[in-house]
Amino acid sequence: MATKRTTTKTPKNPAPDPVEPAPCQPCNGSGMVPITVRVGRKRRPVGQQDGLCLNCLGEGTDPNT
């Protein structure tokens, strides 16, 4: 009678750890960027408002990774 194996084999290719995506550079991961508001005939800047980041389209992750 053969002896029984009591240890288990480790998998040859273990599952890789999930990689967290890098944050988008222009919006720093928030998905929003400040946009200057201009008014008047001479188009003078009066303030800023939040706008959608066109690099990541509001997702907050870097699309190039």
C-alpha positions in Angstrom: 0.0 0.0 0.0 1.4 3.4 -1.0 1.7 6.2 1.4 -0.7 9.1 1.2 0.5 12.6 0.4 -0.4 15.0 3.2 0.9 18.3 1.6 -0.8 20.1 -1.2 1.0 21.5 -4.2 1.2 25.2 -4.7 -0.2 26.4 -8.1 2.5 27.0 -10.7 0.9 30.3 -11.9 -0.7 32.1 -8.9 -3.3 34.7 -9.7 -1.6 38.2 -9.8 -2.6 40.8 -7.3 -5.2 43.3 -8.7 -3.5 46.4 -9.9 -5.1 49.7 -8.9 -5.3 52.1 -11.8 -3.3 55.3 -11.7 -5.2 58.6 -11.1 -5.6 60.9 -14.1 -3.0 63.7 -14.1 -5.1 66.8 -15.1 -7.8 66.2 -12.5 -5.8 64.2 -9.9 -8.4 61.5 -9.9 -11.5 63.6 -9.1 -12.9 63.7 -12.7 -13.4 67.5 -12.5 -11.2 70.3 -13.6 -11.5 74.1 -13.0 -12.7 76.1 -16.0 -12.3 79.9 -16.2 -15.6 81.8 -16.7 -15.3 84.8 -18.9 -17.9 87.6 -19.3 -18.3 90.9 -21.1 -17.3 92.2 -24.5 -13.6 92.1 -23.6 -14.0 88.6 -22.2 -12.5 89.3 -18.8 -12.2 86.3 -16.4 -14.5 86.6 -13.3 -14.2 83.2 -11.7 -14.0 79.5 -12.1 -16.5 76.6 -12.2 -16.0 72.8 -12.3 -16.0 71.1 -15.6 -15.7 67.5 -16.8 -12.1 66.3 -17.3 -11.7 65.6 -21.1 -8.7 63.4 -20.5 -10.5 60.7 -18.5 -14.1 61.8 -19.2 -14.9 62.1 -15.5 -13.8 58.6 -14.6 -10.7 59.7 -12.6 -8.4 57.0 -13.9 -5.6 57.4 -16.4 -6.8 56.1 -19.8 -3.3 55.4 -21.0 -2.5 52.7 -18.4 
